Amino acid sequence: MKKYTILLFVMFISLSVFSQKGYKKAYTIFDAQGKEIGYEALVRELSSYNVVLLGEIHNCAIVHWLEFEIARSLYAEHGKNFAMGAEMFEADNQLILDEYMQSVITYDRFEDEARLWPNYSTDYYPFLYFAKENTIPFVATNVPRRYANVVKNKGLQYLDSLSVEAKAYLPPLPITFKKDEENSMFAMMQIFSKSESNAEYMAQAQAIKDATMAWNIAKSNAKHFLHIQGNYHSDFKQGIVPYLTEYAPQMSVVTICNVRQDEISSLDDENKGRADYYIAVPTDMSVSY
């Protein structure tokens, strides 16, 4: 009995020391109400939607790992009904991307010709390689940057003058764009612009990106689609979301937002309302660049 009492006392002391020492979590997942949920619960919820828009902070190493894990989990759930795509790949590179995925061209040729983001090798290569290894359709969803630049300088109306070949990389024209208080994109651009007209064109350049990504997701005809983009393109159910509603109203859409917080035991009030689910990481978490 004495030995048993001593053993319990030692265990109590050990647990107390551990609880005082504690540990630091790399991430916490929250639902829309700010309730903490587990990874399995998140995947279970995501699997019921047609389109998962996974918003990220582009240099967040933890969310890039989770993107890979979520892709693996959703593929295990949906199999041949699953497809992926990302903002980081432009529509006019779809042929190059397909040729790489089908091993028609080497990785070196793909890397040289596909206008990859500088952080591709550290942050997006595992995601794309997983698709290649499992023959998962992968869509280069974003507008070719030259057309976004044209819109930034000349407005959406200039797209009408492009060639038939150029328009093949765009959604149906004209692109829906509202210059009003409901468009937070326009309001944000006003902050960074010298004039209202310049702000409008900058907002329109973002709109052509969102519309093109939505159009390419919609026309993929995938029953379940995981898309990666910056938070900006899906926050507050704006950006890509209203265009998806326009192009494919039958598709159900769920959004995820990646946030940085000093403490991740609860969701900060300032982040609530941005998405259906959140991946919160500590502010001092290591970044990829």
C-alpha positions in Angstrom: 0.0 0.0 0.0 2.9 2.3 0.9 4.6 1.6 -2.5 1.3 2.3 -4.3 0.9 5.6 -2.5 4.5 6.6 -3.4 3.9 5.7 -7.0 0.7 7.8 -7.2 2.6 10.7 -5.6 5.4 10.4 -8.2 2.9 10.3 -11.1 1.1 13.4 -9.7 4.4 15.3 -9.4 5.3 14.3 -13.0 2.0 15.3 -14.4 2.1 18.6 -12.6 5.6 19.4 -13.9 4.4 18.5 -17.5 1.3 20.6 -17.2 3.3 23.6 -16.0 5.9 23.1 -18.7 3.2 22.7 -21.3 3.8 22.8 -25.1 3.3 25.2 -28.0 0.9 24.1 -30.7 1.8 24.7 -34.3 -1.8 25.4 -35.4 -5.4 25.3 -34.2 -8.4 24.7 -36.4 -11.6 26.6 -35.8 -15.1 26.6 -37.3 -17.1 29.7 -38.3 -18.2 30.2 -34.7 -14.7 30.1 -33.3 -15.0 26.7 -31.8 -11.9 24.6 -31.9 -12.2 21.4 -34.0 -9.9 18.5 -34.9 -8.3 17.7 -38.2 -10.6 14.7 -38.8 -13.7 16.8 -38.2 -12.5 19.4 -40.6 -11.9 16.9 -43.4 -15.3 15.3 -42.7 -17.0 18.7 -43.1 -15.0 19.6 -46.2 -15.7 16.4 -48.0 -19.4 17.2 -48.3 -18.8 20.2 -50.5 -18.1 20.4 -54.2 -15.5 23.2 -54.0 -13.0 23.8 -51.1 -11.4 27.2 -51.4 -8.3 27.0 -49.1 -7.1 30.5 -48.4 -3.5 30.9 -47.4 -0.8 33.3 -46.3 1.7 32.6 -49.1 4.8 32.1 -46.8 3.1 30.1 -44.1 5.0 26.8 -43.9 2.4 25.1 -41.6 -0.6 25.8 -43.9 1.4 24.5 -46.9 1.9 21.2 -45.0 -1.8 21.1 -44.1 -2.7 21.8 -47.7 -0.8 18.7 -48.6 -2.5 16.7 -45.8 -5.9 18.0 -46.7 -5.3 17.0 -50.4 -4.3 13.5 -49.3 -7.4 13.1 -47.1 -9.9 14.4 -49.6 -8.4 12.3 -52.4 -8.7 9.2 -50.1 -12.4 10.2 -49.6 -13.3 11.1 -53.2 -10.9 9.1 -55.5 -11.5 9.6 -59.2 -14.1 12.3 -58.4 -11.4 14.6 -57.0 -9.4 17.4 -58.8 -7.1 20.2 -57.7 -6.0 23.6 -58.8 -4.2 26.7 -57.6 -3.8 30.4 -58.1 -0.1 29.9 -58.5 -0.5 28.4 -62.0 -1.7 30.4 -65.0 -4.2 29.2 -67.6 -2.0 29.5 -70.6 0.4 27.1 -68.9 -2.2 24.3 -68.7 -0.6 22.4 -71.7 2.8 22.6 -70.2 1.4 21.4 -66.8 -0.5 18.5 -68.5 2.6 17.5 -70.4 4.6 17.4 -67.2 1.9 15.5 -65.3 1.8 12.9 -68.1 5.6 12.7 -68.2 5.7 14.0 -71.8 8.3 16.6 -70.7 10.9 16.5 -68.0 10.6 18.4 -64.7 13.4 20.7 -65.8 11.5 21.7 -68.9 8.4 22.3 -66.9 10.3 24.4 -64.4 11.9 26.5 -67.1 8.7 27.2 -69.0 5.8 27.3 -66.5 6.5 30.8 -64.9 6.5 29.2 -61.4 6.4 31.3 -58.3 9.7 31.9 -56.6 8.6 29.7 -53.6 7.3 26.9 -55.7 10.0 24.4 -54.8 9.5 24.9 -51.1 5.8 25.5 -50.8 3.8 24.0 -53.8 6.0 21.3 -55.3 4.8 18.6 -52.8 1.2 19.5 -53.6 1.7 19.2 -57.4 3.9 16.1 -57.2 1.1 14.3 -55.1 -1.3 15.1 -58.0 1.1 13.8 -60.6 1.9 10.6 -58.7 -1.9 9.8 -58.3 -3.0 11.1 -61.7 -5.2 13.7 -60.1 -6.4 16.3 -62.6 -4.7 19.6 -61.8 -6.0 22.9 -63.2 -3.9 26.0 -63.8 -6.7 28.4 -62.8 -5.3 31.9 -62.8 -5.5 34.5 -65.6 -2.2 34.9 -67.5 -0.6 37.8 -65.7 -0.2 39.9 -68.9 -4.0 40.2 -69.1 -4.3 41.2 -65.5 -1.7 43.8 -66.2 -3.6 45.1 -69.2 -6.7 45.5 -67.0 -4.8 47.3 -64.3 -3.7 49.9 -66.9 -6.7 50.0 -69.3 -9.7 48.5 -67.5 -11.9 45.5 -68.1 -13.4 47.0 -71.2 -10.1 46.6 -73.0 -10.4 42.8 -72.9 -13.0 43.0 -75.7 -10.2 44.1 -78.1 -8.1 41.0 -77.5 -7.7 38.3 -80.0 -9.8 35.1 -80.1 -6.8 33.2 -79.0 -6.3 35.4 -76.0 -9.9 35.3 -75.0 -9.7 31.5 -74.8 -7.8 32.0 -71.5 -10.5 34.2 -70.1 -14.0 33.7 -68.7 -17.0 34.8 -70.8 -17.0 38.6 -71.4 -18.1 41.0 -70.1 -16.8 40.3 -66.6 -19.2 41.3 -63.8 -17.8 44.1 -61.7 -19.5 46.4 -59.2 -18.0 49.7 -58.2 -19.8 50.3 -55.0 -19.6 50.0 -51.3 -20.5 46.3 -51.4 -17.2 45.7 -53.3 -14.6 45.6 -50.5 -11.9 45.0 -53.2 -12.5 48.5 -54.6 -12.5 50.1 -51.2 -9.2 48.4 -50.4 -7.6 49.5 -53.7 -8.6 53.1 -53.0 -6.4 53.0 -49.9 -3.3 52.1 -52.0 -4.1 54.2 -55.1 -3.5 57.9 -56.0 -6.8 58.3 -57.8 -10.2 56.7 -57.8 -9.9 55.7 -61.5 -6.6 54.0 -60.7 -8.2 52.2 -57.8 -11.0 51.0 -60.0 -8.6 49.5 -62.6 -6.6 47.9 -59.8 -9.7 46.3 -58.4 -10.8 45.2 -61.9 -7.4 43.5 -62.3 -8.1 41.5 -59.1 -11.6 40.8 -60.5 -10.3 39.3 -63.7 -8.1 37.0 -61.6 -11.0 35.9 -59.4 -13.4 35.5 -62.3 -10.8 33.4 -64.3 -10.1 31.1 -61.3 -13.8 30.6 -60.7 -14.4 29.9 -64.4 -11.7 27.3 -64.6 -12.9 25.6 -61.5 -16.4 25.6 -62.8 -15.6 24.2 -66.3 -13.4 21.4 -64.8 -16.6 19.5 -64.2 -15.0 17.9 -61.1 -17.4 16.7 -58.5 -15.0 17.6 -55.8 -12.4 20.3 -56.3 -9.7 21.6 -53.9 -8.3 25.0 -54.8 -5.5 26.9 -53.2 -5.3 30.7 -53.3 -4.4 33.7 -51.1 -6.9 34.6 -48.4 -7.6 37.7 -50.3 -9.4 35.8 -53.1 -11.9 34.1 -50.8 -12.2 36.1 -47.6 -15.7 37.2 -46.5 -17.1 35.0 -49.3 -16.0 37.5 -51.9 -13.3 37.2 -54.6 -13.8 33.8 -56.3 -17.0 32.9 -54.5 -19.5 35.2 -56.3 -18.1 34.3 -59.6 -18.5 30.6 -58.8 -22.1 31.3 -57.9 -22.5 33.0 -61.3 -20.8 30.3 -63.4 -21.8 27.2 -61.5 -24.7 27.9 -59.1 -25.2 24.2 -58.5 -21.8 23.8 -56.8 -21.6 24.1 -53.0 -18.6 26.1 -51.8 -16.7 26.1 -48.5 -13.9 28.5 -47.5 -10.9 28.2 -45.3 -8.8 31.2 -44.0 -5.2 31.0 -42.8 -4.6 33.5 -40.0 -1.7 34.4 -37.8 -2.3 35.3 -34.1 -0.2 35.9 -31.0 -2.3 33.3 -29.2 -4.1 30.4 -31.0 -6.1 29.0 -28.1 -9.1 31.0 -29.4 -10.0 32.8 -32.7 -9.4 36.5 -32.5 -12.6 38.5 -32.9 -11.1 40.5 -35.8 -10.8 37.3 -37.8 -14.4 36.1 -37.3 -16.6 36.3 -40.3 -13.8 35.8 -42.9 -14.5 32.1 -43.6 -16.2 28.9 -42.8 -13.1 27.4 -41.2 -9.8 28.8 -40.0 -6.3 27.5 -39.6 -4.6 29.7 -37.0 -0.8 29.6 -36.5 1.4 31.5 -34.1 2.6 34.9 -35.2 6.2 33.9 -34.6 5.9 30.6 -36.6 8.7 30.1 -39.1 8.0 31.2 -42.7 9.2 29.8 -46.0 10.5 33.2 -47.3 
